[in-house]
Each structure stands twice: as structure tokens, then as C-alpha cells.
Amino acid sequence: MGGTGFFGHPRGLATLFFTEVWERFSYYGMRALLILFMTAPAAQGGLELDTGKAGAVYGLYTASVYLSALPGGWLADRLLGQRRAVLFGGVVIALGHFSMALPASAGFYAGLFLIVVGTGLLKPNISTMVGELYPEGGARRDAGFSIFYMGINLGAFVAPYVTGYLGERVDWHLGFAAAGVGMVLGLVQYVLGGRHLGQAGLVPKGAPKEAGRRGGMGWLAGVCGLAALLGGLHLVGWVDLRTAQGWLTAAGIVILGSALAYFGAMLGSARLSSEERKRLAAIALLFVFSAVFWSGFEQAGSSLNLFADRLTDRLVLGWEVPASFFQSVNALLIIALAPAFAWLWIFLNKRRREPSSPAKFAFGLFFMGLGFVVMALAALLAAKGEKVSPMWLVVTYLLHTFGELSLSPVGLSTVTKLAPERMVGQMMGVWFMSISLGNLAAGQVAGLFGKLPLPQLFGAVAAVGALAALLLGLLVRPMRALAGPVR
């Protein structure tokens, strides 16, 4: 499809690769500035929000980005087609970044909304188009996705150096504008390279009318039930929607309630065999532990970013390194270590010693918790009144990268293997809800930065990670029984 001119792969892969590079450049470039801008004093051009509200806005934004993939994929499948969805999404993302480049706070919040909508259209559908370049499937498709994944991390690595420097050293809004320029560059090469994509993503896949009607009614009933639940909680005072943290809690209740309702309905469905219900139960358990992992890992752009800004010695040869530069560390480590982890799993598999998916999840949680042990120690040193070495953050990001590589790709792969073939698409959408839920929890934790002693805050996150790893370790054998022959 479109010839083979990109490292032996279809030339269309190059088009999608560089679109993804620039889209991730725009996303991670803006994210590196987000909480720093919101908490910066008004005299320095910031919004001067307290950490509670800034953490809530950050959590709601990052959670919404993942949730928006559900309607974005639906619109592409039934109305737009992936090709147009990616184009429209990129345009909306660019408009969002340029809205944030305006000095008014209204432009800032409108920009966040537009980026959420645009990312929901672009992110799931560009990945679908990569798969359509390889109708034969197999190892060649897997290799193509590996190349595509490197594009994600390449954009995430470069972005903070550009947007971070402009935002922190020149003007916050100039940094946001640079993110928008990156998305525009991605759109330009996407349109120019469209001729190499062949038929990928041109025609909406559609769905049987009756199935679509039943699915729509199910979602409508679920939304009404959750709205009633949320209203009841508000009436008894459990959720105060007058505060940003209240909205964060409310969103968490909605997402968790949706996931529980979905898994409950599926596990009680007569349309599934006993074996399929067991596998869905295994996915449901992994869903919970995935949310716990991301609640710690996603502190990178919030509480760890604030730690870099306020409590880290960033002087190098007399020049103070912008705090946002540290947001590149994880992406660089992913690029360096992902091939090593892929080799490790193959090496262990050949010797029949490869850990099961639940065991890999437990390792991921362990490394996440261990990273926060390092941060708790760094916070103890910072409590003495002196800024600490940046190596504390680098070691934490290294441990968190070990955790990400043990859990993130494994989770995606496991869902595709455990879910019934006719339900893989919707299960992937539900799986992203675990990441969204984790981001909401991360926003709650970030809101406590400066309100609780940091050794206590980071120590609590470390304890949660360690306890989750221990619990999952005890559940490995029962979960392997639920999964059957699937590793």
C-alpha cells in the first residue's frame, strides 16, 4: 500500500509517523508548561492558581484526553472515516494551542477544551490507520507499530526543550504558540503525504443499525444512571461541585461507576461463555491495578514538575535549566530502553521463564512505588531548606520508565488477547478509562503539593504502589487461572 519506501515499510507509515511526532510535540510541549503556568504568579504572567485548583484542572484535562478517544473512535467509524477524523482533529488541536497563546484566561480554558476534542479525533484513529497499511497483519505490522511508537517518544523528547525554553524564559503564551506551530507542521506533511496512504481510513466502517441502536440505548441508560448517582452524592454532600477538587472527584465517580457498570453487565451477560466471562474478570482486575499505576506515574507533569521547579538545584555552569526540560527524561529513556525490554521478554520466553502479564503488572507497580521512595528521600533533604540534586528526579524517572515498560504495552497486548474477538474495540476503549481514572487521581495528589509535607505525600504514593504490587503478586496464580492458556 503506497509502496515500500520507509525502512522497508509502506511509505504511508512515514506520513503517519511524522504526523504523530508533531502531534505529540504539541501535546507534551504544552503539558510541560501547564501546571507551571497555572501556579506562576500573575506578575510573571501566570494564572496564580493554588496547587489544589491547578492540580484539579491538570487532572481533568489529562483524564479527558483519554476519555475523548471513545467518542472520537465512534465518530470516525460511523461518520467521518479515520482519514478525515485525523485531519479535523489536528486542526482543532492547533486552534486549541493558539487559543492558549492568547493572554486572556478564557482563551486558556477554551484551548484546553479544543485540545481534548481534537486529540479524541486524532489519537485513536491515526493508530487505526497504521494497522490498515498492513492488511496482511503479522510480524511486519508489529514492526510498523514499533516504528510508529518511536515517533510518539521522539516528539515527547524534543518538545519540552522548545516550548519549555520559550514559555519559561520568554513568555508562557509563546510556548503555547510553539506547540500550535508544531501541530500545523504535522498537518502540512499529513496532507502532502496523503497520497501514500492508499485507501487507509477513507471509508467509515459503519455498524449494523440494530446493534448501533441497542448500543446507544445502553449508553443512554448508563449515563442517566450515573447522573442520578452523582446528583445523589452531591445532595448528601459527598461531592461539592463548587470546588475544582469536587469536579475532579465527581469525574472519578463517573468513570469508575461507568467501568463497574460495564464489567458488571458483561460478566452477567448470557451472550458470553463461561471462559469469556473468566477472561473479562481478569481484565477487570488488571483495570484496577492499571489505574493505581497511572495515578502515580502521571505525577510527572504535575507534582514532580513542581518539585523540579521549586526544590531542585538546576544550575549548570551558571545557567538555570528550565524545570520543564525534565519532562524529556522519560521519553529519552523509553527510546533507549524499549528495545532492551522487548529483547528481555523474548529471551525469557525462549527459556520458558517469561513472567505472566499479571506478574509484569506487579513489577510495574513495584517500580512506580520505588520511584516515589526516592522522591520521599529527596523531599526529606529539601525540607532542610536546600535545593536537591536533579539526579533524584532522573533516578525516579528511570524507575518509572522500568514500570511503564513492564505495564503499559503489556496491558494493551493483554486486553487484545483476553477480550472476546467481537469485543476487542470496546474493551480497548474501556481500558483507556483506567488511564483516565489514574490521571484524575494524579490530579488529586498534585493538588496536595505544598499543603501536606512532601515526604508524607510522596511516601503515601510509594506505600500505595508497594501494597498494590504485593496484592497483585498474591493474585497472580488466581488470575492465571482466569486467563486460561493466555499468558
HUHUJO-V917537 format. One record per residue. N is the residue number from 1. RES is the residue in three letters. SS is DSSP state (@ for helix, = for strand, . for the rest). D_CENTER is the distance of its C-alpha to the mean C-alpha in Angstrom with 2 decimals. Layout:
n->{N;N}
res->{RES;RES}
ss->{SS;SS}
d_center->{D_CENTER;D_CENTER}
This chain:
n->{1;2;3;4;5;6;7;8;9;10;11;12;13;14;15;16;17;18;19;20;21;22;23;24;25;26;27;28;29;30;31;32;33;34;35;36;37;38;39;40;41;42;43;44;45;46;47;48;49;50;51;52;53;54;55;56;57;58;59;60;61;62;63;64;65;66;67;68;69;70;71;72;73;74;75;76;77;78;79;80;81;82;83;84;85;86;87;88;89;90;91;92;93;94;95;96;97;98;99;100;101;102;103;104;105;106;107;108;109;110;111;112;113;114;115;116;117;118;119;120;121;122;123;124;125;126;127;128;129;130;131;132;133;134;135;136;137;138;139;140;141;142;143;144;145;146;147;148;149;150;151;152;153;154;155;156;157;158;159;160;161;162;163;164;165;166;167;168;169;170;171;172;173;174;175;176;177;178;179;180;181;182;183;184;185;186;187;188;189;190;191;192;193;194;195;196;197;198;199;200;201;202;203;204;205;206;207;208;209;210;211;212;213;214;215;216;217;218;219;220;221;222;223;224;225;226;227;228;229;230;231;232;233;234;235;236;237;238;239;240;241;242;243;244;245;246;247;248;249;250;251;252;253;254;255;256;257;258;259;260;261;262;263;264;265;266;267;268;269;270;271;272;273;274;275;276;277;278;279;280;281;282;283;284;285;286;287;288;289;290;291;292;293;294;295;296;297;298;299;300;301;302;303;304;305;306;307;308;309;310;311;312;313;314;315;316;317;318;319;320;321;322;323;324;325;326;327;328;329;330;331;332;333;334;335;336;337;338;339;340;341;342;343;344;345;346;347;348;349;350;351;352;353;354;355;356;357;358;359;360;361;362;363;364;365;366;367;368;369;370;371;372;373;374;375;376;377;378;379;380;381;382;383;384;385;386;387;388;389;390;391;392;393;394;395;396;397;398;399;400;401;402;403;404;405;406;407;408;409;410;411;412;413;414;415;416;417;418;419;420;421;422;423;424;425;426;427;428;429;430;431;432;433;434;435;436;437;438;439;440;441;442;443;444;445;446;447;448;449;450;451;452;453;454;455;456;457;458;459;460;461;462;463;464;465;466;467;468;469;470;471;472;473;474;475;476;477;478;479;480;481;482;483;484;485;486;487}
res->{MET;GLY;GLY;THR;GLY;PHE;PHE;GLY;HIS;PRO;ARG;GLY;LEU;ALA;THR;LEU;PHE;PHE;THR;GLU;VAL;TRP;GLU;ARG;PHE;SER;TYR;TYR;GLY;MET;ARG;ALA;LEU;LEU;ILE;LEU;PHE;MET;THR;ALA;PRO;ALA;ALA;GLN;GLY;GLY;LEU;GLU;LEU;ASP;THR;GLY;LYS;ALA;GLY;ALA;VAL;TYR;GLY;LEU;TYR;THR;ALA;SER;VAL;TYR;LEU;SER;ALA;LEU;PRO;GLY;GLY;TRP;LEU;ALA;ASP;ARG;LEU;LEU;GLY;GLN;ARG;ARG;ALA;VAL;LEU;PHE;GLY;GLY;VAL;VAL;ILE;ALA;LEU;GLY;HIS;PHE;SER;MET;ALA;LEU;PRO;ALA;SER;ALA;GLY;PHE;TYR;ALA;GLY;LEU;PHE;LEU;ILE;VAL;VAL;GLY;THR;GLY;LEU;LEU;LYS;PRO;ASN;ILE;SER;THR;MET;VAL;GLY;GLU;LEU;TYR;PRO;GLU;GLY;GLY;ALA;ARG;ARG;ASP;ALA;GLY;PHE;SER;ILE;PHE;TYR;MET;GLY;ILE;ASN;LEU;GLY;ALA;PHE;VAL;ALA;PRO;TYR;VAL;THR;GLY;TYR;LEU;GLY;GLU;ARG;VAL;ASP;TRP;HIS;LEU;GLY;PHE;ALA;ALA;ALA;GLY;VAL;GLY;MET;VAL;LEU;GLY;LEU;VAL;GLN;TYR;VAL;LEU;GLY;GLY;ARG;HIS;LEU;GLY;GLN;ALA;GLY;LEU;VAL;PRO;LYS;GLY;ALA;PRO;LYS;GLU;ALA;GLY;ARG;ARG;GLY;GLY;MET;GLY;TRP;LEU;ALA;GLY;VAL;CYS;GLY;LEU;ALA;ALA;LEU;LEU;GLY;GLY;LEU;HIS;LEU;VAL;GLY;TRP;VAL;ASP;LEU;ARG;THR;ALA;GLN;GLY;TRP;LEU;THR;ALA;ALA;GLY;ILE;VAL;ILE;LEU;GLY;SER;ALA;LEU;ALA;TYR;PHE;GLY;ALA;MET;LEU;GLY;SER;ALA;ARG;LEU;SER;SER;GLU;GLU;ARG;LYS;ARG;LEU;ALA;ALA;ILE;ALA;LEU;LEU;PHE;VAL;PHE;SER;ALA;VAL;PHE;TRP;SER;GLY;PHE;GLU;GLN;ALA;GLY;SER;SER;LEU;ASN;LEU;PHE;ALA;ASP;ARG;LEU;THR;ASP;ARG;LEU;VAL;LEU;GLY;TRP;GLU;VAL;PRO;ALA;SER;PHE;PHE;GLN;SER;VAL;ASN;ALA;LEU;LEU;ILE;ILE;ALA;LEU;ALA;PRO;ALA;PHE;ALA;TRP;LEU;TRP;ILE;PHE;LEU;ASN;LYS;ARG;ARG;ARG;GLU;PRO;SER;SER;PRO;ALA;LYS;PHE;ALA;PHE;GLY;LEU;PHE;PHE;MET;GLY;LEU;GLY;PHE;VAL;VAL;MET;ALA;LEU;ALA;ALA;LEU;LEU;ALA;ALA;LYS;GLY;GLU;LYS;VAL;SER;PRO;MET;TRP;LEU;VAL;VAL;THR;TYR;LEU;LEU;HIS;THR;PHE;GLY;GLU;LEU;SER;LEU;SER;PRO;VAL;GLY;LEU;SER;THR;VAL;THR;LYS;LEU;ALA;PRO;GLU;ARG;MET;VAL;GLY;GLN;MET;MET;GLY;VAL;TRP;PHE;MET;SER;ILE;SER;LEU;GLY;ASN;LEU;ALA;ALA;GLY;GLN;VAL;ALA;GLY;LEU;PHE;GLY;LYS;LEU;PRO;LEU;PRO;GLN;LEU;PHE;GLY;ALA;VAL;ALA;ALA;VAL;GLY;ALA;LEU;ALA;ALA;LEU;LEU;LEU;GLY;LEU;LEU;VAL;ARG;PRO;MET;ARG;ALA;LEU;ALA;GLY;PRO;VAL;ARG}
ss->{.;.;.;=;=;=;.;.;=;=;@;@;@;@;@;@;@;@;@;@;@;@;@;@;@;@;@;@;@;@;@;@;@;@;@;@;@;@;@;.;.;@;@;@;.;.;.;.;.;.;@;@;@;@;@;@;@;@;@;@;@;@;@;@;@;@;@;@;@;@;@;@;@;@;@;@;@;@;@;@;.;@;@;@;@;@;@;@;@;@;@;@;@;@;@;@;@;@;@;@;.;.;.;.;@;@;@;@;@;@;@;@;@;@;@;@;@;@;@;@;@;@;@;@;@;@;@;@;@;@;@;@;.;.;.;.;.;@;@;@;@;@;@;@;@;@;@;@;@;@;@;@;@;@;@;@;@;@;@;@;@;@;@;@;@;@;@;@;@;@;.;@;@;@;@;@;@;@;@;@;@;@;@;@;@;@;@;@;@;@;@;@;.;@;@;@;@;.;.;.;.;.;.;.;.;.;.;.;@;@;@;@;@;@;@;@;@;@;@;@;@;@;@;@;@;@;@;@;@;@;@;@;@;@;@;.;.;.;.;.;.;.;.;@;@;@;@;@;@;@;@;@;@;@;@;@;@;@;@;@;@;@;@;@;@;@;@;.;.;.;.;.;.;@;@;@;@;@;@;@;@;@;@;@;@;@;@;@;@;@;@;@;@;@;@;@;@;@;@;@;@;.;@;@;@;@;@;@;@;@;@;=;=;.;=;=;.;.;=;=;.;.;@;@;@;@;@;@;@;@;@;@;@;@;@;@;@;@;@;@;@;@;@;@;@;@;@;@;@;@;.;.;.;.;.;.;@;@;@;@;@;@;@;@;@;@;@;@;@;@;@;@;@;@;@;@;@;@;@;@;@;@;.;.;.;.;.;=;=;.;@;@;@;@;@;@;@;@;@;@;@;@;@;@;@;@;@;@;@;@;@;@;@;@;@;@;@;@;.;.;@;@;@;@;@;@;@;@;@;@;@;@;@;@;@;@;@;@;@;@;@;@;@;@;@;@;.;.;=;.;.;=;.;@;@;@;@;@;@;@;@;@;@;@;@;@;@;@;@;@;@;@;@;@;@;@;@;@;@;@;@;@;@;.;.;.;.}
d_center->{30.23;30.78;32.42;31.16;30.84;27.51;28.01;29.76;27.12;27.47;27.67;25.18;22.49;23.27;22.80;19.32;18.45;19.53;18.02;14.56;15.67;16.70;13.85;11.39;14.37;14.47;10.87;10.75;14.44;14.30;11.59;13.95;16.71;15.36;16.41;19.29;20.66;20.47;22.34;24.74;28.35;29.72;32.31;29.63;28.14;25.32;24.83;26.12;24.00;24.24;21.28;21.13;20.68;18.45;16.07;16.24;15.62;12.59;11.19;12.33;10.96;7.24;7.86;9.94;7.78;6.29;9.90;11.56;10.92;13.67;16.40;15.49;16.13;19.17;20.67;20.49;22.03;24.80;25.61;24.26;23.55;20.54;22.53;23.16;19.79;18.19;21.09;21.00;17.28;17.85;20.86;19.22;16.44;19.37;21.32;18.64;18.64;22.43;22.66;21.00;23.63;26.29;27.72;27.76;25.22;25.30;23.94;21.02;19.93;20.83;18.71;15.53;16.53;17.28;14.03;12.23;14.99;15.03;11.42;12.00;15.09;14.07;10.81;12.00;15.54;15.62;14.47;17.23;19.67;19.16;20.29;23.21;24.54;25.51;27.55;29.10;25.91;26.43;25.66;25.77;22.79;20.87;22.00;20.96;17.34;17.56;18.89;16.26;13.47;15.56;15.41;11.68;12.56;15.87;14.62;12.26;15.41;17.94;16.46;16.90;20.48;21.39;19.76;20.02;23.69;24.56;22.85;24.15;27.43;28.53;26.97;23.59;23.97;24.88;21.55;19.79;22.38;21.66;18.06;19.79;22.30;19.73;18.46;22.16;22.92;20.31;21.97;25.39;24.88;23.16;26.31;28.69;27.22;27.05;30.38;28.92;26.57;29.52;28.90;25.18;23.54;26.82;27.79;25.89;26.03;27.22;27.89;31.10;32.21;33.04;29.75;27.93;30.29;29.77;25.97;26.23;28.66;26.49;23.53;26.15;27.64;24.35;23.50;27.08;27.02;23.90;25.42;28.57;26.85;25.10;28.45;30.26;28.06;28.57;32.30;32.69;30.81;27.77;25.42;26.71;25.24;27.18;24.65;21.09;20.40;22.12;19.82;16.82;18.78;19.80;16.36;15.58;18.91;18.30;15.07;16.71;19.95;18.66;17.26;20.56;22.61;21.11;21.58;24.94;26.12;25.20;26.78;29.86;30.13;33.38;31.91;30.09;32.09;32.25;30.38;27.52;27.30;27.17;24.25;22.34;23.25;21.69;18.37;18.67;19.26;16.33;14.14;15.49;15.00;11.38;10.88;13.18;11.46;8.10;10.61;12.14;9.75;7.92;11.58;11.47;11.28;13.51;16.21;16.26;16.43;19.29;20.89;21.00;22.54;25.09;25.98;25.58;28.54;27.30;30.76;31.35;34.93;35.34;32.20;29.37;26.01;23.52;20.97;18.09;19.21;17.75;14.19;15.36;16.30;13.24;13.06;16.83;16.84;14.52;17.00;19.87;19.04;17.27;20.76;22.31;20.13;20.77;24.44;24.48;23.43;26.02;28.59;28.27;28.28;31.54;33.04;31.77;30.00;26.34;24.50;23.40;19.79;20.18;21.75;18.91;16.56;19.22;19.25;15.52;16.17;19.35;17.96;15.37;18.45;20.65;18.57;19.20;22.83;23.05;21.70;24.19;26.95;26.00;26.10;29.53;30.80;29.46;31.24;34.48;34.10;33.14;29.96;28.53;27.91;24.58;24.77;23.54;20.13;20.29;21.22;18.43;15.82;17.85;17.78;14.05;13.78;16.32;14.27;11.11;13.62;15.43;12.80;9.75;12.10;14.68;12.88;12.38;15.97;17.38;16.39;18.16;21.08;21.56;21.08;24.34;24.46;25.04;21.89;19.23;17.72;17.53;16.34;13.27;12.64;13.41;11.19;8.02;9.87;9.63;5.93;7.19;10.23;8.99;7.72;11.18;12.93;11.61;13.12;16.23;16.69;16.31;18.93;21.33;21.34;25.01;26.12;26.14;27.43;24.55;25.99;25.94;22.40;20.89;23.38;22.28;18.64;20.23;22.53;19.93;18.16;21.65;22.87;19.97;20.59;24.29;24.05;21.98;24.50;27.25;25.67;25.25;28.66;28.50;25.14;26.66;29.51;27.32;25.63;29.08;29.34;25.60;24.43}
